[in-house]
Amino acid sequence: MKNKGVMALGALVGAAIMYGIVTFFGPDGIADQNVSLRPDDLQLVAQGKKIYDANCASCHGARLEGEANWRERGPDGLLPAPPHDETGHTWHHPDQVLFELTKYGPAAMAGGDYKSAMQGYEGVLSDEEIIASLSYIKSRWPKDVIARHDQINQSAAQ
């Protein structure tokens, strides 16, 4: 089975991310570029808002609020889109993980038979557009959440 290592890694995603002990790799098993979001880059954030509005807001909300009952699977067995504001779990993940989840989609990153309504944006958005949209999202978080996210990034880099 192709990508066995990535799929096995996907089974440990939740706990490993929380403790900052995993470096994520794309589905091909090759590490993506080292990603760093730039929420203080006003030009990038403005571009990111346009990209978010066009590609993400229809599910994740115009105000990053996500869909109702996002923690409960719907009748189709899929989880609704989570919020990307401070009430969700987006900020719990390092920049690299957010980038790769957006680029490849949750199913590709988790592996196995995991199903998600969100498909990856590889081939739809460039890497820079993904970084811009994620930088926009991060720019909307309260300062204390940004600071905590920065600590998560530092832990993940070690």
Summary of the structure (lengths in Angstrom):
residues: 158
radius of gyration: 14.9
end to end distance: 31.0
largest distance: 44.1
contacts: 448
relative contact order: 0.20
helix: 49%
strand: 1%
